[in-house]
Amino acid sequence: MRSVRGLVSRGQREDRGWLRGAPPPWWVRVLPVLLLVAVTGAALITPHASDLGFLLGAIPPLAVLSYGPLATAALGLGVIVVLHLPATHLDRPGNTDLLTIVFVAVLSVFVSYVRSHRDAQLHTERAIGEAVQRAVMPPLPERVGRVGCTGFYRAAQDGTLVGGDFFDVREGPDGVRAVMGDVQGHGLSAVATVVSLLGAFREAALDQPDLGSVAGRMDRRLAVDSRGVRHAELFATAVLLEFSADARSVRVLACGHPAPVLLREGEALEVAVTSGPPLGLGVVGVGPPKEVTVALGPGDRLFLASDGVWEARDAAGAFYPLPERLAALTGTVSAGLPGAVWADLPRLRFEVRDDATMLVLAPGPPVA
């Protein structure tokens, strides 16, 4: 699966991420060394730069942000050596000043040791989170049967990899079936519901005769999970698709979820499907949603997105015009389309406040 993660540019993500244990940006790593070289060079050139000696006391704390205990200790030792070089004119610190710098250097080494262990723990936890994501939603292959697949996923809860959105594409005896859904809530609390729904879909996609039966199986799964739980209010929206064996048509069924957008010859048209109630309310079997069949031509693609994309808002409170923007981006290849939409959102100053998921399905034979 080709995916993009991040709300801002790569450089901005790095500048934020180092505060959560990711490697710091390059300017943070070189700042202590540059400061040491700059102060030392200035002191060697002119004796009037001796007043800059106080800046050397900031080098060990700055080193804590980027370096381990040994490198921090080396920089602290370098500061003390520079202070005692006669050529720098900085060799007259009072006892209190020298003791203060030594104490700060030793304390910085200790803090760097603690930070290094914390970063190692964060990296381990992130690796576990990535393993959970791969277990919950394995990467999509580039093609499932006669359908090309490109997926995009970003959890709304900062620092997490799994949220309340989900999608999957499976090949069964009746053709390729796909699902996109959004469970109540987001973050880690929604993961258990996502696991239940994906399990129900994968099972039903193999043995249920139609999309209504697949939706009924998923609806029953949520109803069973919430049974006996007081005020559970467990529900999820979903849209299901089933491609014909020759990939010339697709059936669409929606349960409270936004309909797919059909990309055809430079146009982006929202599929007209009457949505049924969300899953988990126990009414799918009583009033089943109505599915529609859409004929597909060469080059047609289907774009699915969760509420996080559809309901992105600008400063005036207006929603992101997804079909209109997709029409402007139809020249983008399927593999790059989710990334193009994701870059378009901040460029037009739309803010995403929920889990953001996109799925592009391109039926047809593989491109040579």
MIVEXDREN-699217 format. One line per 4 residues: number of its first residue (from 1); their letters; for each residue x, y, z of C-alpha. Coordinates in Angstrom, 3 decimals. Each point is the difference from the previous one (the first is absolute). Example, Ala and Ser with C-alpha at 12.3 -4.5 7.8 and 13.67 -1.06 7.14 Angstrom:
2
1	AS	12.300:-4.500:7.800  1.370:3.440:-0.660
***
This chain:
368
1	MRSV	0.000:0.000:0.000  1.280:3.424:-0.866  -0.841:2.289:2.891  0.784:3.487:1.254
5	RGLV	-0.039:1.009:3.658  0.221:3.566:1.304  -2.014:3.197:0.138  2.842:2.340:-0.861
9	SRGQ	3.109:-0.117:-2.100  2.788:-2.450:0.698  2.254:2.650:1.509  -2.742:1.248:2.307
13	REDR	-0.775:-3.582:1.098  3.660:-0.512:0.898  0.102:3.234:1.992  -3.017:-1.157:2.042
17	GWLR	0.842:-3.682:0.204  3.355:0.340:1.778  -1.847:1.194:3.092  -1.706:-3.441:0.122
21	GAPP	3.175:-2.033:-0.343  0.635:0.225:-3.745  3.480:1.130:-1.168  0.369:3.786:0.418
25	PWWV	0.320:2.218:-3.081  3.475:0.673:-1.309  0.220:3.534:1.391  -0.583:-1.254:3.546
29	RVLP	2.749:-2.596:-0.401  2.629:2.457:-1.207  -0.938:2.923:2.249  2.201:-0.963:3.028
33	VLLL	3.068:-0.559:-2.191  -0.586:3.219:-1.964  -0.415:1.967:3.217  3.231:-1.423:1.428
37	VAVT	1.921:0.763:-3.202  -1.504:3.490:-0.328  0.767:1.087:3.571  3.496:-1.506:-0.095
41	GAAL	0.766:1.593:-3.373  -1.245:3.404:1.113  2.046:-0.195:3.218  3.153:-0.911:-1.931
45	ITPH	-0.426:2.892:-2.420  -0.581:2.778:2.535  0.271:0.263:3.803  -3.186:2.077:-0.003
49	ASDL	-1.962:-3.224:-0.693  0.732:-1.257:3.506  -3.410:1.277:1.035  -1.502:-2.787:-2.140
53	GFLL	1.375:-2.659:2.311  -3.353:-0.365:1.736  -1.392:-1.567:-3.193  2.220:-3.037:0.516
57	GAIP	-2.114:-0.960:3.012  -2.936:-0.620:-2.359  1.830:-2.621:-2.083  -0.426:-3.071:2.266
61	PLAV	-3.788:0.530:0.424  -0.338:0.439:-3.773  1.978:-3.181:-0.568  -2.590:-1.909:2.045
65	LSYG	-2.544:0.511:-2.791  2.115:-1.733:-2.629  2.789:-2.089:1.462  0.502:-2.944:2.301
69	PLAT	1.797:0.089:3.365  3.516:-0.470:-1.441  -0.328:2.754:-2.610  -1.596:2.323:2.559
73	AALG	2.880:-0.668:2.414  2.510:0.690:-2.787  -1.617:3.349:-0.799  -0.102:0.897:3.708
77	LGVI	3.688:-0.836:0.295  0.675:2.079:-3.097  -1.690:2.985:1.627  2.179:-0.305:3.115
81	VVLH	3.163:-0.313:-2.130  -0.896:3.085:-2.046  -0.607:1.974:3.204  3.579:-0.733:1.127
85	LPAT	1.806:0.749:-3.269  2.017:3.220:0.456  -0.331:0.811:-3.712  -3.789:0.312:0.310
89	HLDR	0.189:2.577:2.795  -2.674:-2.039:1.771  2.393:-1.510:2.560  -1.029:2.213:2.879
93	PGNT	-3.285:-1.442:1.174  -0.783:0.295:3.658  -0.268:-3.126:2.090  -3.777:0.349:0.125
97	DLLT	-0.233:0.308:-3.797  2.205:-3.034:-0.574  -1.852:-2.121:2.558  -3.308:1.025:-1.564
101	IVFV	1.111:-1.058:-3.483  1.390:-3.297:1.289  -3.266:-0.684:1.847  -2.069:0.848:-3.089
105	AVLS	2.186:-2.281:-2.138  -0.318:-2.925:2.427  -3.757:0.542:0.314  -0.290:0.138:-3.804
109	VFVS	1.753:-3.370:-0.305  -2.483:-1.510:2.450  -2.989:1.522:-1.835  1.394:-1.259:-3.315
113	YVRS	0.240:-3.504:1.469  -3.641:0.131:1.111  -1.113:1.409:-3.362  1.857:-2.709:-1.929
117	HRDA	-1.777:-2.711:1.970  -3.347:1.740:-0.482  0.596:0.267:-3.747  0.853:-3.694:-0.170
121	QLHT	-3.277:-0.793:1.763  -1.955:2.269:-2.367  1.569:-1.677:-3.028  -0.991:-3.384:1.390
125	ERAI	-3.565:1.142:0.634  -0.205:1.458:-3.507  1.234:-3.265:-1.481  -2.735:-1.796:1.954
129	GEAV	-2.559:2.508:-1.313  1.128:-0.624:-3.566  -0.280:-3.746:0.565  -3.540:0.494:1.332
133	QRAV	-0.893:2.075:-3.054  1.337:-2.667:-2.350  -1.983:-2.635:1.894  -3.222:2.033:0.013
137	MPPL	0.299:1.357:-3.550  2.698:-1.774:-2.009  1.374:2.038:-2.903  -2.159:-0.327:-3.078
141	PERV	1.547:-1.683:-3.027  0.236:2.106:-3.132  -2.678:-2.158:-1.609  -2.748:-2.245:1.308
145	GRVG	-1.349:-2.011:-2.877  -0.782:2.446:-2.792  -0.060:3.031:2.302  2.975:2.262:0.652
149	CTGF	0.185:1.291:3.590  1.580:3.043:1.628  -0.664:0.733:3.665  0.708:2.899:2.332
153	YRAA	-0.425:0.094:3.767  0.770:2.486:2.745  -1.303:-0.189:3.547  -1.341:3.217:1.522
157	QDGT	1.528:-0.664:3.416  3.506:1.395:-0.234  2.719:-2.560:0.536  -2.182:-3.036:-0.723
161	LVGG	-0.063:-2.163:-3.116  -3.407:-1.623:0.409  -3.304:1.824:0.312  -3.685:-0.456:-0.697
165	DFFD	0.080:-0.202:-3.806  0.513:-3.207:-1.939  -0.023:-1.395:-3.528  0.684:-3.283:-1.708
169	VREG	-0.220:-1.584:-3.451  -0.562:-3.758:-0.375  -0.537:-2.350:-2.908  -2.782:-2.553:0.433
173	PDGV	-2.024:-2.418:-2.071  -2.369:2.788:-1.073  2.727:2.490:-0.980  2.067:2.627:1.747
177	RAVM	-1.642:1.584:3.030  1.189:3.106:1.826  -1.008:1.834:3.156  0.757:3.330:1.608
181	GDVQ	-1.350:0.884:3.415  0.200:2.349:2.937  -0.792:-1.183:3.516  -1.258:2.162:2.826
185	GHGL	2.860:1.938:1.556  3.643:-0.191:-0.993  3.362:-0.880:1.442  0.912:-3.148:1.876
189	SAVA	-3.471:-0.355:1.516  -1.418:-0.726:-3.475  2.541:-2.676:-0.966  -1.997:-2.911:1.498
193	TVVS	-3.070:0.991:-2.025  2.082:0.297:-3.169  1.392:-3.497:0.572  -3.507:-1.424:0.439
197	LLGA	-1.364:1.649:-3.127  2.927:-0.951:-2.207  -0.240:-3.591:1.197  -3.716:-0.090:-0.750
201	FREA	0.526:1.508:-3.463  2.804:-2.371:-0.960  -2.088:-2.973:1.012  -3.210:1.221:-1.636
205	ALDQ	1.760:1.018:-3.213  0.769:-3.674:-0.619  -3.356:-1.629:0.686  -2.796:2.587:-0.135
209	PDLG	-1.930:0.220:-3.302  -0.435:3.796:-0.162  1.072:3.282:1.575  -3.144:0.247:2.112
213	SVAG	0.921:-3.281:1.684  3.547:1.210:0.580  -1.329:3.179:1.620  -2.390:-2.097:2.098
217	RMDR	2.886:-2.126:1.274  1.992:3.083:0.994  -3.065:1.554:1.622  -0.592:-3.138:2.049
221	RLAV	3.654:-0.050:1.071  -0.292:3.485:1.494  -3.344:-0.799:1.625  1.515:-3.071:1.664
225	DSRG	3.068:1.915:1.155  -2.101:2.696:1.660  -2.492:-2.404:1.565  0.117:0.178:3.767
229	VRHA	2.120:3.169:-0.018  -1.893:2.853:1.585  -0.217:3.126:-2.169  2.251:-1.638:-2.581
233	ELFA	-1.463:1.916:-2.975  2.328:-1.957:-2.252  -0.508:0.757:-3.680  1.948:0.571:-3.188
237	TAVL	-0.592:1.401:-3.458  1.127:-2.005:-3.014  -0.146:-0.155:-3.769  0.347:-3.339:-1.784
241	LEFS	0.820:-0.699:-3.639  -0.113:-3.129:-2.142  1.604:-0.078:-3.444  -1.312:-2.355:-2.647
245	ADAR	2.253:-2.787:-1.228  0.885:1.970:-3.140  0.421:3.275:1.986  -2.450:1.774:-2.318
249	SVRV	-2.439:0.891:2.767  -0.029:0.525:3.735  -2.767:-0.284:2.578  0.062:2.556:2.801
253	LACG	-1.747:-0.152:3.371  0.316:2.725:2.656  -0.792:-0.154:3.707  0.214:3.577:1.191
257	HPAP	3.324:0.544:-1.760  0.815:2.489:-2.797  -0.436:-1.498:-3.466  2.962:-0.668:-2.304
261	VLLR	0.982:2.547:-2.626  0.241:-1.272:-3.572  2.907:1.477:-1.981  -0.755:-0.121:-3.715
265	EGEA	1.489:1.969:-2.886  1.021:3.031:2.044  -3.187:0.044:2.057  -0.636:-0.988:3.617
269	LEVA	-3.570:-1.108:0.710  -1.274:-1.161:3.375  -1.786:-3.335:-0.381  -3.729:0.462:0.650
273	VTSG	-0.720:-2.648:2.621  -2.672:0.155:2.688  1.758:-0.535:3.289  -1.404:-2.320:2.648
277	PPLG	0.468:0.263:3.774  3.464:-0.444:1.534  1.150:-3.453:1.036  -0.556:-1.088:3.577
281	LGVV	-3.495:1.385:0.419  -1.609:-3.354:-0.784  -2.210:1.367:-2.778  1.896:-1.109:-3.112
285	GVGP	-2.078:-3.160:-0.253  -3.243:1.893:0.682  0.479:2.743:-2.555  2.912:-1.134:-2.180
289	PKEV	1.829:2.745:-1.897  -0.484:0.049:-3.743  2.995:-0.728:-2.177  0.593:1.558:-3.395
293	TVAL	1.874:-1.353:-3.007  2.382:2.277:-1.884  1.335:-0.876:-3.449  3.752:0.461:-0.343
297	GPGD	1.936:0.931:-3.108  3.703:-0.092:-0.820  1.971:2.313:2.256  -2.794:0.481:2.557
301	RLFL	1.062:0.184:3.626  -1.829:0.107:3.312  1.195:2.272:2.793  -1.158:-0.740:3.549
305	ASDG	0.666:2.263:2.973  -0.968:0.110:3.650  -1.653:2.855:1.872  3.403:1.370:0.934
309	VWEA	0.492:1.060:-3.630  -3.603:0.865:-0.915  -0.484:2.090:3.158  3.289:1.875:0.006
313	RDAA	-0.813:3.683:0.566  1.628:3.303:-0.789  0.092:3.084:2.228  -3.501:0.990:-1.142
317	GAFY	-1.422:-3.417:0.929  -0.532:-1.135:-3.606  0.500:-3.676:-0.836  2.728:-1.185:-2.336
321	PLPE	-1.548:-0.310:-3.507  1.322:-3.496:-0.656  -1.720:-0.760:-3.361  0.956:3.417:-1.355
325	RLAA	3.631:-0.423:1.054  0.125:-3.562:-1.335  -1.166:1.286:-3.386  3.009:2.309:0.000
329	LTGT	2.291:-2.895:0.954  -1.302:-2.686:-2.360  3.238:0.143:-1.996  1.860:-1.391:2.995
333	VSAG	0.814:-3.708:-0.137  -1.837:-2.208:2.486  3.091:-0.626:2.109  0.492:3.732:0.551
337	LPGA	-3.615:1.127:0.279  -0.432:-0.371:3.794  3.260:1.852:0.551  -1.119:2.758:-2.352
341	VWAD	-3.257:0.438:1.936  1.896:-0.058:3.297  2.333:2.735:-1.221  -2.947:1.961:-1.396
345	LPRL	-1.713:0.228:3.398  2.596:2.142:1.848  0.821:1.889:-3.194  -3.604:1.255:-0.096
349	RFEV	0.059:0.444:3.810  -2.431:-2.783:0.867  0.495:-1.624:3.406  -0.464:-3.751:0.527
353	RDDA	-1.353:-0.779:3.473  -0.803:-3.700:-0.299  1.616:-3.194:-1.250  0.700:0.463:-3.701
357	TMLV	-0.290:-2.978:-2.342  -0.020:-0.191:-3.780  -0.242:-2.925:-2.395  0.347:0.011:-3.784
361	LAPG	-1.341:-2.998:-1.903  0.866:-0.292:-3.677  -1.769:-2.935:-1.692  1.395:-1.427:-3.199
365	PPVA	2.890:-2.098:-1.282  3.529:0.736:1.284  1.794:2.762:-1.841  2.902:-1.330:-2.071
***
